[in-house]
Amino acid sequence: MLSTTHLLDIDDLSPEDVTRVLDRAAALKAGEDDTQLAQRTLGMIFEKPSTRTRTSFETGMTRLGGHAVYLGPDDIHLGHGEPIKDTSRALSRYVDAIMARLFDHEDCEKLARYADVPVINGLTDEAHPCQTLADLLTIREQFGFDGVKVAWVGDGNNVGQSFVLGCALVGVDLTVATPDGYGMDAAVLDRAAELGAGPEIAATPEAAVADADVVYTDVFVSMGEEDEREEKLAAFDGYQVNADLLAHAGDETKVMHCLPAHRGEEITDEVLESDRAVVWDQAENRMHTQNGLLVELLTER
């Protein structure tokens, strides 16, 4: 059994929990684990659109013998017409777990506070723990964790912040390069340090990727930041993951991106379509790690 009922950010899991989830995910992916969640239902709340999150959770529940219910912004009264706490308590009477992809992280926390079933953060403006689990499985498949060096280049956004914490949990050597004003939240860096392995902060992208086994980036302009687009693109000049930047890394360096990618902004089409990119493994691993998480959360309860 995991040490937590809910997954709101990746450090809700202990290092041992992360290992359990990744081991379970790997076994499910390899067909070595036939655990089923028959007659179990996942309620999926979406305020933000998604390709990978909806499809990976819905397909994953089907593969596990269960069922997923999509609840979009026009389907339920989340935060409008009904308090979040009432939605949470009502859904708890129908489903076995809730996955929520929301804007406000506090709304996800409120769902968990009033739920009688596990709540999984499918993304908020502050955190994306499900993506981090997929990232960690991808790195483990490619290199293992011992001695691997990873560089995060770009925005200190929700994906990056959860990734910082995930690397700290498993002991991955992480270096971060972000423009001034767009770094990781100080509280997140403090949490990573408390776990024993805060990232190194590099002065430039070139310094960050030197000797890196993995270079990871994400969009410079996230959902909800469209009005900041021109300002952010100017601030991130020089942070694009392209052939010139990767020339400062090793020949075998892999490139990660959580997708969707804005080709020509944070990453070039050339790099994304190259043999360096393991982004499709990441995308597939969303389903496997989420399945591992669901099995660990639900089979012991």
C-alpha positions as CSV (number, residue, x, y, z in Angstrom):
1,M,0.0,0.0,0.0
2,L,1.2,3.5,-0.8
3,S,1.9,5.9,2.0
4,T,-0.6,8.4,0.6
5,T,-4.3,8.3,-0.3
6,H,-4.1,11.1,-2.9
7,L,-1.5,12.2,-5.5
8,L,-1.7,16.0,-5.7
9,D,2.0,16.5,-6.3
10,I,4.8,14.0,-6.8
11,D,6.3,14.4,-3.4
12,D,3.1,13.1,-1.8
13,L,4.8,9.9,-2.7
14,S,7.8,8.6,-0.8
15,P,10.9,7.3,-2.6
16,E,9.6,3.8,-1.8
17,D,6.2,4.7,-3.2
18,V,7.7,5.9,-6.5
19,T,9.7,2.7,-6.8
20,R,6.5,0.7,-6.2
21,V,4.6,2.6,-8.9
22,L,7.4,2.4,-11.4
23,D,7.9,-1.3,-10.8
24,R,4.2,-2.0,-11.2
25,A,4.1,0.2,-14.3
26,A,7.0,-1.7,-15.9
27,A,5.4,-5.1,-15.1
28,L,2.1,-4.0,-16.5
29,K,3.8,-2.6,-19.6
30,A,5.7,-5.9,-20.1
31,G,2.6,-8.0,-19.6
32,E,4.1,-9.5,-16.5
33,D,1.3,-8.3,-14.2
34,D,-2.3,-9.2,-14.9
35,T,-3.9,-7.2,-12.0
36,Q,-7.4,-6.0,-12.9
37,L,-9.6,-3.2,-11.7
38,A,-12.8,-4.9,-12.7
39,Q,-16.0,-3.0,-11.7
40,R,-13.9,0.0,-10.7
41,T,-14.7,3.4,-12.1
42,L,-12.5,6.5,-12.5
43,G,-14.2,9.9,-12.6
44,M,-12.2,12.2,-14.8
45,I,-12.8,16.0,-14.3
46,F,-11.5,18.3,-17.0
47,E,-11.3,22.1,-16.9
48,K,-8.4,22.1,-19.4
49,P,-8.4,20.3,-22.8
50,S,-6.1,17.3,-23.2
51,T,-5.0,14.6,-25.7
52,R,-2.7,12.5,-23.6
53,T,-4.3,12.8,-20.2
54,R,-7.8,11.8,-21.3
55,T,-6.8,9.1,-23.7
56,S,-4.2,7.5,-21.4
57,F,-6.4,7.4,-18.3
58,E,-9.5,6.2,-20.2
59,T,-7.6,3.6,-22.2
60,G,-5.7,2.6,-19.2
61,M,-8.8,1.9,-17.1
62,T,-10.2,-0.2,-20.0
63,R,-7.0,-2.3,-20.1
64,L,-7.3,-2.8,-16.4
65,G,-10.9,-4.1,-16.8
66,G,-12.4,-0.9,-15.3
67,H,-14.3,2.1,-16.6
68,A,-13.7,5.8,-16.9
69,V,-16.2,8.6,-17.0
70,Y,-15.3,11.9,-18.7
71,L,-16.7,15.0,-16.9
72,G,-16.0,18.1,-18.9
73,P,-16.6,21.7,-18.0
74,D,-20.1,21.6,-19.5
75,D,-21.0,18.2,-17.9
76,I,-20.8,19.1,-14.2
77,H,-21.1,22.1,-11.9
78,L,-17.5,22.2,-10.6
79,G,-17.2,25.5,-8.8
80,H,-20.2,27.0,-10.5
81,G,-23.7,26.1,-9.5
82,E,-22.3,23.7,-6.8
83,P,-19.4,24.1,-4.3
84,I,-16.4,21.9,-5.1
85,K,-16.8,20.1,-1.8
86,D,-20.3,19.0,-2.7
87,T,-19.1,17.7,-6.1
88,S,-16.3,15.8,-4.4
89,R,-18.6,14.2,-1.8
90,A,-21.2,13.2,-4.5
91,L,-18.7,11.7,-6.9
92,S,-17.2,9.7,-4.0
93,R,-20.5,7.9,-3.8
94,Y,-20.3,6.8,-7.4
95,V,-16.6,6.3,-8.4
96,D,-13.6,4.6,-6.9
97,A,-11.1,7.3,-7.8
98,I,-11.2,10.9,-9.2
99,M,-8.7,12.3,-11.6
100,A,-8.9,16.1,-12.0
101,R,-7.2,18.3,-14.6
102,L,-7.7,21.8,-13.4
103,F,-6.4,25.4,-13.4
104,D,-6.2,26.2,-9.7
105,H,-4.2,23.8,-7.6
106,E,-6.2,24.8,-4.5
107,D,-9.3,23.4,-6.2
108,C,-7.6,20.0,-6.5
109,E,-6.6,20.2,-2.8
110,K,-10.3,20.9,-2.0
111,L,-11.5,17.9,-4.0
112,A,-9.1,15.7,-2.0
113,R,-10.1,17.2,1.3
114,Y,-13.7,16.2,0.9
115,A,-13.3,13.0,-1.1
116,D,-13.7,9.6,0.3
117,V,-11.8,8.1,-2.6
118,P,-8.3,8.7,-4.0
119,V,-7.9,12.0,-5.9
120,I,-5.2,12.2,-8.6
121,N,-3.9,15.5,-10.0
122,G,-4.0,15.2,-13.8
123,L,-2.5,18.7,-14.0
124,T,-2.9,22.0,-12.3
125,D,-1.1,25.3,-12.8
126,E,1.3,24.3,-10.1
127,A,2.0,20.6,-10.6
128,H,1.8,17.7,-13.0
129,P,2.8,14.6,-11.0
130,C,1.4,12.1,-13.5
131,Q,3.8,13.5,-16.2
132,T,6.7,13.2,-13.8
133,L,6.0,9.5,-13.2
134,A,6.1,8.9,-17.0
135,D,9.3,10.9,-17.2
136,L,11.0,8.9,-14.5
137,L,10.0,5.6,-16.1
138,T,11.3,6.8,-19.4
139,I,14.6,7.8,-17.9
140,R,14.9,4.5,-16.0
141,E,14.2,2.6,-19.2
142,Q,16.9,4.5,-21.1
143,F,19.6,4.8,-18.5
144,G,18.6,3.8,-15.0
145,F,18.9,6.3,-12.3
146,D,22.4,5.7,-11.0
147,G,24.8,8.3,-12.4
148,V,22.4,9.7,-15.0
149,K,22.6,13.4,-15.7
150,V,19.5,15.4,-16.7
151,A,19.1,19.0,-17.8
152,W,15.9,21.0,-17.7
153,V,16.0,23.9,-20.2
154,G,13.2,26.4,-20.4
155,D,10.3,27.5,-18.2
156,G,10.1,26.8,-14.5
157,N,6.4,25.7,-15.1
158,N,4.2,23.1,-13.5
159,V,5.8,20.2,-15.4
160,G,9.3,21.4,-14.5
161,Q,8.5,21.9,-10.8
162,S,7.0,18.4,-10.4
163,F,10.0,17.0,-12.3
164,V,12.5,18.8,-9.9
165,L,10.8,17.0,-7.0
166,G,10.6,13.7,-8.9
167,C,14.3,13.8,-9.6
168,A,15.0,14.5,-5.9
169,L,12.9,11.5,-4.9
170,V,14.9,9.1,-7.0
171,G,18.3,10.7,-6.7
172,V,18.6,11.9,-10.3
173,D,21.4,14.5,-10.9
174,L,19.4,17.4,-12.3
175,T,20.6,20.8,-13.7
176,V,18.2,23.6,-14.5
177,A,18.6,26.5,-16.9
178,T,15.7,29.1,-16.9
179,P,15.7,32.8,-17.9
180,D,15.6,35.4,-15.1
181,G,12.1,35.7,-13.7
182,Y,11.0,32.3,-15.0
183,G,12.7,29.9,-12.6
184,M,11.4,27.2,-10.4
185,D,9.4,28.4,-7.4
186,A,11.6,28.9,-4.3
187,A,9.3,26.7,-2.2
188,V,9.7,23.8,-4.7
189,L,13.5,24.1,-4.6
190,D,13.3,24.0,-0.8
191,R,11.1,20.9,-0.9
192,A,13.6,19.3,-3.3
193,A,16.4,20.2,-0.9
194,E,14.5,18.6,2.0
195,L,14.4,15.4,0.0
196,G,18.1,15.6,-0.2
197,A,18.8,16.5,-3.8
198,G,17.9,20.0,-5.0
199,P,18.9,20.8,-8.6
200,E,22.0,22.7,-9.7
201,I,21.1,26.0,-11.3
202,A,23.1,26.7,-14.4
203,A,23.8,30.2,-15.8
204,T,23.2,29.2,-19.4
205,P,21.5,26.5,-21.4
206,E,24.9,25.5,-22.8
207,A,26.2,24.9,-19.3
208,A,23.2,23.0,-18.3
209,V,23.4,20.4,-21.1
210,A,27.1,19.8,-20.9
211,D,27.6,16.1,-20.2
212,A,23.8,15.6,-19.9
213,D,22.4,12.2,-20.8
214,V,18.9,13.7,-21.1
215,V,17.8,17.2,-22.1
216,Y,14.2,18.0,-21.2
217,T,12.1,21.0,-22.3
218,D,8.5,22.1,-22.4
219,V,6.5,24.9,-24.0
220,F,7.5,28.4,-23.2
221,V,3.8,29.6,-23.3
222,S,1.5,27.4,-21.3
223,M,-2.2,27.1,-21.4
224,G,-3.7,30.3,-19.9
225,E,-0.6,32.4,-20.7
226,E,-1.5,33.4,-24.2
227,D,-1.6,37.1,-23.3
228,E,2.0,36.8,-22.2
229,R,3.1,35.2,-25.5
230,E,5.3,37.9,-27.0
231,E,6.9,38.8,-23.7
232,K,7.8,35.2,-22.9
233,L,9.1,34.3,-26.3
234,A,11.5,37.3,-26.1
235,A,12.6,36.3,-22.6
236,F,13.3,32.7,-23.8
237,D,15.5,33.7,-26.7
238,G,18.5,31.3,-26.6
239,Y,16.7,28.6,-24.7
240,Q,15.4,26.6,-27.7
241,V,16.5,23.0,-27.8
242,N,18.0,22.7,-31.2
243,A,21.1,21.2,-32.9
244,D,23.3,24.0,-31.8
245,L,22.4,23.6,-28.2
246,L,22.8,19.8,-28.4
247,A,26.2,20.2,-29.8
248,H,27.2,21.1,-26.2
249,A,25.9,17.7,-25.0
250,G,27.0,14.2,-25.8
251,D,26.3,12.3,-29.0
252,E,24.0,9.9,-27.3
253,T,22.0,12.5,-25.4
254,K,18.3,11.9,-25.4
255,V,15.7,14.6,-25.6
256,M,12.4,14.7,-23.7
257,H,9.3,16.8,-24.1
258,C,5.9,16.2,-22.3
259,L,4.0,17.4,-25.4
260,P,2.2,19.1,-27.0
261,A,5.2,20.8,-28.6
262,H,5.3,24.2,-30.2
263,R,7.8,23.3,-32.9
264,G,10.0,26.2,-33.8
265,E,9.7,27.7,-30.3
266,E,11.1,25.7,-27.5
267,I,12.2,22.8,-29.7
268,T,12.9,22.4,-33.4
269,D,11.2,20.0,-35.7
270,E,14.6,18.6,-36.6
271,V,15.3,17.6,-33.0
272,L,11.8,16.4,-32.2
273,E,11.9,14.1,-35.3
274,S,15.4,12.8,-34.6
275,D,16.6,9.6,-33.1
276,R,17.5,11.6,-30.0
277,A,13.8,12.2,-29.1
278,V,12.1,9.7,-26.7
279,V,9.0,11.8,-26.5
280,W,6.7,9.0,-27.8
281,D,8.0,6.7,-25.1
282,Q,7.1,9.4,-22.6
283,A,3.7,9.7,-24.0
284,E,3.1,5.9,-23.9
285,N,4.5,5.7,-20.4
286,R,1.8,8.1,-19.2
287,M,-0.7,5.2,-19.5
288,H,1.6,2.6,-17.9
289,T,2.6,4.7,-14.9
290,Q,-1.0,5.9,-14.4
291,N,-2.1,2.3,-14.5
292,G,0.6,1.4,-12.0
293,L,-0.6,4.3,-9.7
294,L,-4.2,3.3,-10.0
295,V,-3.5,-0.3,-9.2
296,E,-1.4,0.7,-6.2
297,L,-4.0,3.1,-4.9
298,L,-7.0,0.8,-5.4
299,T,-6.1,-2.8,-4.9
300,E,-5.1,-2.3,-1.3
301,R,-8.3,-0.4,-0.4
